[in-house]
């Protein structure tokens, strides 16, 4: 990892973590909605996860790390759960993705600290 990759990885990880937290909260809120409101809310959460997916794709190019591909798999699995009508089942996959993104952010921040940049 070089300084530029570490900076990009840290910035992207923070952005992606926020999106994952928003998506997870949205899924938890789905449980309290009426059946007529759920399809629209699921569509919003699905769109948010797709935006996070796009950011992960960008991250793979600017801050190369094989963990980004694992995060994509977690996001794919979360979308499958939502599309299958069991949105609450996607929380496990989103949490796994969040843990991996946090690890990337921690590694990049540690690298930047070691370089005396933070």
Secondary structure in CASP SS format (residue, H / E / C, confidence):
PFRMAT SS
TARGET T0000
AUTHOR 0000-0000-0000
METHOD secondary structure of the structure
MODEL  1
X C 1.00
X C 1.00
X H 1.00
X H 1.00
X H 1.00
X H 1.00
X H 1.00
X H 1.00
X H 1.00
X H 1.00
X H 1.00
X H 1.00
X H 1.00
X H 1.00
X H 1.00
X H 1.00
X H 1.00
X H 1.00
X H 1.00
X H 1.00
X H 1.00
X H 1.00
X H 1.00
X H 1.00
X H 1.00
X H 1.00
X H 1.00
X H 1.00
X H 1.00
X H 1.00
X C 1.00
X C 1.00
X C 1.00
X C 1.00
X H 1.00
X H 1.00
X H 1.00
X H 1.00
X H 1.00
X H 1.00
X H 1.00
X H 1.00
X H 1.00
X H 1.00
X H 1.00
X H 1.00
X H 1.00
X H 1.00
X H 1.00
X H 1.00
X H 1.00
X H 1.00
X H 1.00
X H 1.00
X H 1.00
X H 1.00
X H 1.00
X H 1.00
X H 1.00
X H 1.00
X H 1.00
X H 1.00
X C 1.00
X C 1.00
X C 1.00
X C 1.00
X H 1.00
X H 1.00
X H 1.00
X H 1.00
X H 1.00
X H 1.00
X H 1.00
X H 1.00
X H 1.00
X H 1.00
X H 1.00
X H 1.00
X H 1.00
X H 1.00
X H 1.00
X H 1.00
X H 1.00
X C 1.00
X C 1.00
X C 1.00
X H 1.00
X H 1.00
X H 1.00
X H 1.00
X H 1.00
X H 1.00
X H 1.00
X H 1.00
X H 1.00
X H 1.00
X H 1.00
X H 1.00
X H 1.00
X H 1.00
X H 1.00
X H 1.00
X H 1.00
X H 1.00
X H 1.00
X H 1.00
X H 1.00
X H 1.00
X H 1.00
X H 1.00
X H 1.00
X H 1.00
X H 1.00
X H 1.00
X C 1.00
X C 1.00
X C 1.00
X C 1.00
END
